Amino acid sequence: MPIKKLPNTLLLANIAFLTANLLWGATGPVIKFTLNQIPPFTLLFLRLLIVCTLLLPYVIVKLTEIKISKKDYLNFFLLGLLAQSSLAVIFVALKFTSVLDTTIISVITGALIVYAGHYFYKEKVHKLVSYGLIITIVGTIFVVLEPFLSGSLNHVPITERLIGNILALIYNLTWVVFVVWSKMISSKETSGNLKKAIKLIKIRPMSKTYPSVLVAAITMYVGLATTIPLAILENFGKLGNYSFNISQISVGTIAGVFYLAICGSITAFTLNQWASAHGKISDSAILSYLGPVFAFPVAFLLLGELPTPYLLIGASIVAIGVIIAEAGNSGKAKSR
């Protein structure tokens, strides 16, 4: 009976959500650990190369069944730039700053996406969501500028930490743009604010509906194509003094690369997609915040990173903002 299966399905969906977010939570420490032997653009290239190789049979089969309209080429390319090519920014950021800094900064994306969702699709934004977003932004700015208060951390100079934090913030803002852009070009909803945004940016929605897994897979190929020249320039010494010899990398580094490709990309994404179809969005929002929490112990075990007192203050401010925003978001959902 469907009624008896529903609780089990929701439980499995929540487990899938939790597993995906825990896998994503560990990617920051793993990236930082792997960057000790592989430069950032080369690491991103290797990650996407493995992902694209493993996904190739699926993509070939799907593209024989579904023809991509030429009208949608630009949309796919832009989605790839925002979702995959932009990863280069966070990879470089982690070369300069700590995992804990980037992890706390990443929390702002959830609050911004909640606000954007209300703004573009629900017209009215709950006051608590706005207040929570403001507090979260204040906490995030505090974390970005925290190097001025704490100084160097784990032998990383103040200037480098500041640069890394700014890059981390830029990446997370790019991710928010990706989520909003993706929704705009695939959504059939036409609220007043959405119409205005589409007219202002002059974008065209997808001409037809494509499977979400296929869309994500194609964006990874766009990311791979745009990362190749960066990796080549990096290995020729044009993007910094990085030395990379694939024959000298350790087993731990190789394991890190495969973790990022298989666990952090394919497995986590597949679990999240399945859970999105069978679970509740409210559960997804709550469980998504466990990823950053999980990153803290992993960062300590892999890198020995510990938060400074000022970093804990910034994290507390961000957490308060998120709790308030989620309270407003939940309240809005219940009132509908």
BELDA-V711633 format. One record per helix or strand of 2 or more residues. SS is the DSSP state (@ for helix, = for strand). FROM is the first residue (numbers start at 1). LEN is the number of residues. If there is no record, write none. Layout:
ss=SS from=FROM len=LEN
ss=SS from=FROM len=LEN
This chain:
ss=@ from=2 len=33
ss=@ from=40 len=26
ss=@ from=70 len=16
ss=@ from=87 len=10
ss=@ from=99 len=8
ss=@ from=108 len=14
ss=@ from=127 len=19
ss=@ from=147 len=4
ss=@ from=158 len=29
ss=@ from=192 len=10
ss=@ from=212 len=24
ss=@ from=246 len=3
ss=@ from=251 len=28
ss=@ from=281 len=23
ss=@ from=309 len=27
